[in-house]
Amino acid sequence: MKNTRGELVGERTEAQMHNDIEFKKLALELIEDSGENWSIHSMAVMKRNAISRILYLNELYERILNVPGVICEFGVHWGASFATLLNLRNIHEPYNVERYMYGFDTFEGFPEVSHQDGAAEVGDYASIHGHEKQLREILSYHESISAFQDRKMFELIKGDAVHSVDVWLNENPGASIALAHFDMDLYAPTKSVLEKILPRFTRNSILVLDEFSQQKFPGEVMALREVIDLMDVNVTRSKYQSHCAIVTFN
């Protein structure tokens, strides 16, 4: 079952959905009423799945602390993971001036799907029109309270990553990738982008697929199997996320 943004919300009862709506009202009231420290107080209404996601992303980040290179996220959506990784960078290694971050997304949902993509439909996971501008403002604020307040170390790249990654590779010939986070869900773009960026990985780089074992979106793992021999890499999971796979190169 999908909501109006194309997001899978699971098999929830009407009572559960009603409770979620009421809890959202409580959360927004708390944020509005809790003063200048609203971001800290909002932890009171942070749901279990959000906390789990932060722990998961922190686990990923800790794995690359000694790995040189940039972070690329393919499938930014609303920017929750990208913004969290940016803040984790500013916490774990605030003086690493070479840990640039690049986020690739159409911001308009899936442009097309194939028969390998299970439940996916064209237009799924679209954000609101112009969201990338809003997200840049959010990320810029996070950067403004970092160690290098006047140094922009992120870039959002709007468009189909199958094509925009070619431009990025040409413009950044010296960039190695420490972490590539794939959350595109789909077979064709995942396979195409993987094939193109594979030479930019190093022995200790990690490749993460958010839907590796998600039965409703089989495309990601199908693409991975066609690009990489899974017997030649280490594939592990995180206890914080059910469907992910973390690929480490031998």
Phi, psi and omega per residue, in radians:
M1 nan 2.405 -3.099
K2 -2.111 2.608 3.044
N3 -1.573 -2.997 -3.047
T4 -1.186 -0.272 3.075
R5 -1.618 0.066 -3.133
G6 1.430 0.215 -3.094
E7 -1.568 2.404 3.077
L8 -1.245 2.204 -3.116
V9 -1.980 0.032 3.066
G10 1.394 3.100 -3.135
E11 -1.564 1.581 -3.123
R12 -1.909 2.555 3.098
T13 -1.339 2.879 3.096
E14 -1.072 -0.645 3.131
A15 -1.124 -0.716 3.124
Q16 -1.146 -0.725 3.120
M17 -1.169 -0.659 3.077
H18 -1.092 -0.794 3.126
N19 -1.067 -0.642 3.139
D20 -1.168 -0.701 3.101
I21 -1.105 -0.753 3.135
E22 -1.175 -0.647 3.125
F23 -1.178 -0.629 3.083
K24 -1.077 -0.695 3.098
K25 -1.070 -0.764 3.098
L26 -1.055 -0.753 -3.112
A27 -1.085 -0.793 -3.133
L28 -1.159 -0.632 3.080
E29 -1.121 -0.743 3.130
L30 -1.075 -0.802 -3.137
I31 -1.089 -0.698 -3.125
E32 -1.193 -0.613 -2.994
D33 -1.672 -0.154 -2.938
S34 -1.620 0.160 2.983
G35 1.384 -2.801 -2.990
E36 -1.218 -0.323 3.077
N37 -1.688 0.546 -3.085
W38 -0.982 -0.602 -3.075
S39 -1.174 -0.587 3.077
I40 -1.298 -0.800 -3.125
H41 -1.140 -0.432 3.138
S42 -1.159 -0.239 3.065
M43 -1.061 -0.420 3.130
A44 -1.129 -0.451 -3.118
V45 -1.965 0.248 3.062
M46 -1.321 2.147 -3.069
K47 -1.359 2.803 -3.078
R48 -0.944 -0.749 -3.093
N49 -1.163 -0.534 3.093
A50 -1.240 -0.743 3.100
I51 -1.090 -0.741 3.118
S52 -1.060 -0.685 3.137
R53 -1.129 -0.703 3.123
I54 -1.126 -0.766 3.113
L55 -1.070 -0.699 3.105
Y56 -1.088 -0.852 -3.130
L57 -1.142 -0.615 3.080
N58 -1.142 -0.691 3.081
E59 -1.035 -0.762 3.105
L60 -1.081 -0.787 -3.065
Y61 -1.126 -0.714 -3.125
E62 -1.079 -0.451 3.135
R63 -1.243 -0.372 -3.065
I64 -1.886 0.146 -3.067
L65 -1.013 -0.557 -3.138
N66 -1.808 0.225 -3.128
V67 -1.874 2.126 3.105
P68 -1.265 2.644 3.079
G69 2.284 3.095 -3.066
V70 -1.714 3.011 3.069
I71 -1.968 2.253 3.078
C72 -2.121 2.297 3.045
E73 -2.061 2.184 3.139
F74 -1.894 1.796 -3.030
G75 1.876 1.446 -3.034
V76 -1.566 -0.634 -3.118
H77 0.977 -2.105 -3.119
W78 -1.421 -0.197 3.066
G79 1.685 0.142 -3.077
A80 -1.085 -0.855 -3.128
S81 -1.186 -0.731 -3.109
F82 -1.098 -0.797 3.131
A83 -1.137 -0.656 3.122
T84 -1.157 -0.762 3.095
L85 -1.088 -0.661 3.101
L86 -1.094 -0.764 3.117
N87 -1.195 -0.622 3.078
L88 -1.124 -0.635 3.050
R89 -1.061 -0.758 -3.127
N90 -1.250 -0.303 3.060
I91 -1.547 -0.884 -3.011
H92 -1.356 -0.653 -3.068
E93 -2.545 1.171 -3.044
P94 -1.111 -0.324 -3.095
Y95 -1.878 0.216 3.050
N96 -1.468 1.673 -3.020
V97 -1.395 0.008 -3.136
E98 -1.914 0.057 -3.119
R99 -1.528 1.214 3.111
Y100 -1.281 2.705 -3.125
M101 -2.213 2.392 -3.116
Y102 -2.268 2.217 3.135
G103 -2.009 2.182 -3.100
F104 -1.922 2.258 3.104
D105 -2.912 2.638 3.016
T106 -1.362 -0.462 -3.016
F107 1.032 0.261 3.120
E108 -2.219 0.236 -3.136
G109 1.471 -3.075 -3.117
F110 -1.138 2.122 3.119
P111 -1.281 -0.511 3.085
E112 -2.846 2.770 3.123
V113 -2.312 2.840 3.108
S114 -2.174 3.066 -3.081
H115 -1.163 -0.286 3.097
Q116 -1.354 -0.094 -2.944
D117 -1.720 0.228 2.989
G118 0.999 -2.081 -3.022
A119 -1.449 -0.029 -3.066
A120 -1.175 2.562 3.094
E121 -2.325 2.646 3.097
V122 -0.998 2.298 3.127
G123 1.644 -0.203 3.101
D124 -1.033 2.583 3.064
Y125 1.110 0.554 3.014
A126 -1.370 2.484 2.985
S127 -1.668 -3.123 3.138
I128 -1.251 2.747 -3.129
H129 -1.035 2.279 3.110
G130 1.389 0.233 -3.084
H131 -1.086 -0.550 -3.112
E132 -1.041 -0.559 3.078
K133 -1.175 -0.781 3.098
Q134 -1.073 -0.727 -3.138
L135 -1.152 -0.655 3.085
R136 -1.065 -0.664 3.102
E137 -1.141 -0.707 3.110
I138 -1.097 -0.842 -3.119
L139 -1.154 -0.636 3.116
S140 -1.130 -0.638 3.067
Y141 -1.104 -0.805 3.113
H142 -1.010 -0.719 3.117
E143 -1.149 -0.556 -3.081
S144 -1.198 -0.278 3.103
I145 -1.974 0.390 3.094
S146 -1.654 -3.137 -3.119
A147 -1.111 -0.643 3.123
F148 -1.953 1.474 -2.955
Q149 -1.186 -0.415 -3.102
D150 -1.822 0.228 -3.099
R151 -1.961 2.012 3.111
K152 -1.476 2.096 -3.075
M153 -2.128 0.486 3.061
F154 -2.471 2.774 3.055
E155 -2.593 2.283 3.002
L156 -1.702 2.236 -3.058
I157 -2.023 1.810 -3.079
K158 -1.449 2.384 3.103
G159 2.350 3.108 3.105
D160 -1.249 2.071 -3.070
A161 -1.076 -0.435 3.093
V162 -0.978 -0.597 -3.138
H163 -1.758 -0.723 -3.063
S164 -1.196 -0.446 3.114
V165 -1.197 -0.485 3.073
D166 -1.094 -0.762 3.112
V167 -1.102 -0.777 -3.129
W168 -1.081 -0.761 3.140
L169 -1.090 -0.705 3.128
N170 -1.200 -0.631 -3.110
E171 -1.426 -0.252 -3.110
N172 -2.275 1.116 -3.042
P173 -1.147 -0.379 -3.115
G174 -1.680 0.034 -3.045
A175 -1.420 2.208 2.938
S176 -1.751 2.705 -3.098
I177 -1.884 2.069 3.082
A178 -1.463 -0.690 -3.136
L179 -2.425 2.168 2.994
A180 -2.028 2.033 -3.089
H181 -1.871 1.952 -3.101
F182 -1.739 2.136 3.085
D183 -2.432 0.675 -3.134
M184 -1.538 -0.320 3.048
D185 1.295 -0.416 -2.935
L186 -1.776 2.663 -3.094
Y187 -1.176 -1.028 -2.967
A188 -1.083 -0.901 -3.130
P189 -1.173 -0.601 3.111
T190 -1.091 -0.819 3.140
K191 -1.093 -0.804 -3.099
S192 -1.086 -0.831 -3.112
V193 -1.166 -0.718 3.117
L194 -1.001 -0.812 -3.126
E195 -1.050 -0.642 -3.068
K196 -1.344 -0.610 -3.057
I197 -1.649 -0.161 -3.061
L198 -0.926 -0.708 3.121
P199 -1.140 -0.204 -3.123
R200 -1.580 -0.063 3.085
F201 -1.418 2.703 3.008
T202 -1.998 3.110 -3.072
R203 -1.003 -0.629 -3.067
N204 -1.781 0.123 3.060
S205 -1.131 2.736 3.029
I206 -2.156 2.477 3.094
L207 -2.021 2.200 -3.068
V208 -2.099 2.274 3.046
L209 -2.045 2.104 -3.059
D210 -1.257 -0.486 -3.086
E211 -1.981 0.604 -3.082
F212 -0.983 -0.773 -3.102
S213 -2.043 0.445 3.093
Q214 -1.471 1.904 -3.037
Q215 -1.084 -0.490 -3.121
K216 -1.351 -0.281 3.123
F217 -2.293 1.347 -3.090
P218 -1.333 -0.166 -3.008
G219 -1.066 -0.678 -3.087
E220 -1.059 -0.898 -3.088
V221 -1.192 -0.587 3.083
M222 -1.082 -0.736 3.112
A223 -1.130 -0.770 -3.124
L224 -1.050 -0.764 -3.123
R225 -1.096 -0.518 -3.122
E226 -1.431 -0.319 -3.107
V227 -1.754 -0.646 -3.046
I228 -2.208 2.367 3.012
D229 -1.325 1.919 -3.049
L230 -1.182 -0.197 3.053
M231 -1.384 -0.223 -3.108
D232 -1.743 0.017 -3.121
V233 -2.289 2.884 3.037
N234 -1.652 2.211 3.136
V235 -2.086 2.052 -3.137
T236 -2.248 3.000 3.122
R237 -2.166 2.952 3.054
S238 -1.881 2.444 3.100
K239 -1.200 -0.216 -3.092
Y240 -1.582 -0.255 -3.105
Q241 -2.382 2.234 -3.012
S242 -1.227 -0.654 -2.905
H243 -1.786 -0.070 -2.983
C244 -1.403 2.833 2.960
A245 -2.396 2.397 3.122
I246 -1.974 1.999 -3.077
V247 -1.793 2.151 3.090
T248 -2.011 2.313 -3.085
F249 -1.461 2.370 3.137
N250 -1.309 nan nan
